[in-house]
Every structure is written in C-alpha cells, then in structure tokens.
Amino acid sequence: MQQKQLFEEIIEYFKVAMPVAETELHYGSPYELLVAVILSAQCTDKRVNMITPVFFKKFATAEELEKGTLEEIYELIKSCSYPNNKAKNLLGMAQTLVSEFKGIVPDDVDLLQKLPGVGRKTANVIASVVFNKPALAVDTHVFRVAARIGLTKNSKTPLETEKQLVKYIPEDLIPLAHHWLILHGRYVCIARKPKCISCGITKLCKYYQSSLIGKEQSK
C-alpha cells in the first residue's frame, strides 16, 4: 500500500470512530492551557487536572503568577513530576509572557518557544488547541503510534515524525489528527501491550501485520 493511501484510510477510520477528539487537560483560557501543558510533561493529564484547580485559584493570570515565589509555586505543584524545574519554568514563563507579550499568549509557534518551559511540542499544542493552527505536536504517544502503524518510517526524532505526518495529513485535519493519535496511543495502542484485539485498524497496521507474520513463521 502506498503511503498516501495508508494515510487516507487511517484518516477515514478516525473520522468515523473518533469524530470528536480533544485534549483531556482542563482549562478555561490560553494561559491556563499553557500552564497545564507545561505541567503535563512526563506526567498524566489526570494528575495535572488534580493540581490546576487550586493553582488557578491562587494564580488566575500570568500577571498574578509572575508575582509568585518559587516556593509558593512548588507547594502547589509538588505532586507532579519534576516540580522544581516546572516551578522555575512556570515563573519564568509568566515573567516573559507579561514583559514581552503583555500577558497575552501568542498564537505563533516560534514566539511561543521564547517562553521558558515551552519547547516545540508545547508550542504546537497551544497553537493547535487554542488557535486551531495546523501544528502537530509529537509527544511519546504520537511518536510511538505513528511508527507502529507505519505512518512514519525510520523517524528518530519528534521533528522528523512531525514532518512526515504533516506531509500527508490535510492541513485542516492536523489539529484533530494530533488528538486522534494521542488518544489512540493512550487507550488502545498502549506502550507495553497494545490492545490489538480491540483496535479497528489492524488490517492497516504495520506492527500488527508483522506480528501475524511472526506468529505464522513460529508455528
């Protein structure tokens, strides 16, 4: 099967199976999503959603957060992974957001990456989710699922994966495709033991088809 056809069939499957796909992080503004995504690095969305309600009661805006102390921030986020680094990043993010962007979260991926704690993945999430830009964030789920299915080939970095994916995904579907792959990886194509028995794309999946061949050869 040609790569273009594979993408077309995968996209058609998700359009039907997952017509509504969105972030599982809770937020009410671009600033709140930015905080949540920074906290979510190597941490579950469930844990982040437990932290942010109290956090936003104290720091409802970037202007309030920039006046906070590292100790105050740390106490509110200490149950997530790497709280010391994230506290520094959150404070730095707020200070830069206020001083350089007047407290307004920019919609440009390059400008977003000027904020402390914001790499390309986080910038793409904000641009995609908040501003519906054709930016595809590659986290561990997207990286793994894309390679397993066969959507990407010999990709060694998130940027390589991103470039291969956006080459074949229609621009208007890129924000949605980001969530399709994340949610599929989170609940079906899980890392250690993918749930192939409940997956609707096994006939298209390189990983599954390879495992079938392996089973046949081992008989």
N, C-alpha and C positions, 0 to 999 in steps of 0.2 A: 504493500500500500504506500502510495506517495505521501510525503509529509503534509502537503496541503489537504489531502483528503482525510487524513487522520485527524487533523485539527477540526475540519468541518464536521466530522461525525462526533467527535468529543463535544464540540460546542452545541450541536443539536441535542445531544443527550442531556447536557446540563440545563439547557433552556427548558426542557420538559421536566426533568427530575428536580431541578432546583431553581425555579423561576424567580424566587426571592432569595437573595443571598446578601448578607450584610455583616458588618463587624459585630462581634459579641461583646465588645467593650461598651460600657455605659458612658454616655457623655451628653452634654447639653449645649456645647459651644466648641468652636475650633480650638480654643485654649484648653478646654477640658479633655478633648481627644488627644491633643499633643502631650499633655501630662500623662494620660493613660497609656499611650503608646510607648513613651519613654520608660514607664514603669513595667511594661509588659515584656521587655527584653529578658529572655530566659526565665520567664515567669508566666503562669497561666492567667488567662483572662478572668477566670473565676476569682483568683486571689486579688487581682487588680481591682475588680469590681467590689470587693470587700473593703478595700483601702480607700478608694476615691471619694465615697460619700462624706466621710469625716474630713478628709483632706480638703475638699472643696468648701466645706463649712468654714474652715479657717482661712483658706486661700482661694477665694472665689474668682480672682482675676490675677493676671500677670503682675499688675501693679501691687497687689497685696503680697504676692509670693516673693517679689524682689526685695521686699522689706523684711522677710522672714530670716531666720538664722538656720544654719546647717543643723543645729541641734533640734530645733523645732520640726524641721522637715524630716529629719531622720526618725524621730519618735513616731511620726505619722505613717512612715512607710517601712519601718524596720521588719515587718513580716514578709516583705517581698525579697527576692534575690538581689544581692549586691546593693544593699541600701545606702552604704556610704558613698559609693560612686554615683548612684542615682540621685542622692540628695544634692551633691555638688552639681550634677548636670541640670537638675531642676532649677536650682537657684541661678546658675549661670544662664540657663535658657530664659528665665523670666527677666533677668537684668538686661540681656541683649535684646529681647523682644520689646521691652519698654524703651531702651535707649536708642535702638536703631529702627524700630518699626512702630513706635508709638503704641505698643501693646496689641497691635493687630497682627494676627497670624498671616504671613504671606502665603499666596497660592502658587508660588513658583518653587519648583524642586531645588534649584540652585540656591535661592535665597533662604529657603528653609534649612539647608545644610550649614548655614552660617551660625545657627543656634547650637549652643553646647548640648551634647547628648543626642543630636539629630544627624544620623547618617542617611545614606541614600534610601535604605528600606523605610525608615520612619518618615522621611520626606515624601516618598511615594505614597505611603498610606494616607498622609494628611491631604496631599494633592488629589488623590483618588476619591477618598471617602467624603471629605468635606466639600471639595470643589469640583468633583466629577471630572477631573483631568484624566487623560489617557496615560496614567502612570501605573506601572505594575510592580508592586512591592514583592520581593522574593524573600520569604522567611524560610525556616527549615522545612515547613510543610510543603510549600510551593516547590522548593528545590528538590525535595525527595519525590514528590508525586509526579512532577513533570518528567523527571528522569525515569522513574519506574514505568510510567505509561509509554514513554518513548517520544514524548513531545520535544524533549531536548536530547542532544547527543553529545557525549564527551564533554559536557559542561563541568568546569572545575570551580567556578565562582558564581556567586549570585548575579553579578553583572552579565556574565555570559548567558546564564539562564534567562535573565530578563530580555536580552537582545533576541534570543532565539524564539521566545514566546511572542513578543510583540510583532515579530515579523509575519506571523500567520494569524494572529487574532485581530479581527476588525476593531478599529480604534474605538468605536462607540461601546464595544463589549469589554474592553480592557478592565475598567473598574469592577465589573461584575465577575469576570474571569478570575481575578485576584481572589475573590471570596469563594468561588467555586472550588478552586484548588486547595485553599486553606481548609475549608470545611470538609472536603473530601479526605484530606490528609488527617484531619483531627478525629474524624468519626468512622471512616471506612479504611482508607489506605494508611493505617497507623504504622509507626516505625518498625516495631519489633515483630508484629504478627498481623499483617494486613488481613482484613476481613473479606477475602476474595469471594467467599460464598454468598455474601450479601451485596456484592458490587455489580453495578449494571453495565460496566464497560469492559468486562473480562475478555470479550471477543476482540477488543481493540488494544488490549494492554500487553505491552512487550514483556513485562515481568510475569504476568500470568501465563502467557503463551509459552514463555521459556521454561517455566516450572512444569507445565504439562509435558513438554518435550523431555525434560529431565526425568519425570516420573515414568514415561514410556520407555526411555532408554535403560532405566534401572530395573525394569521387570525381567 
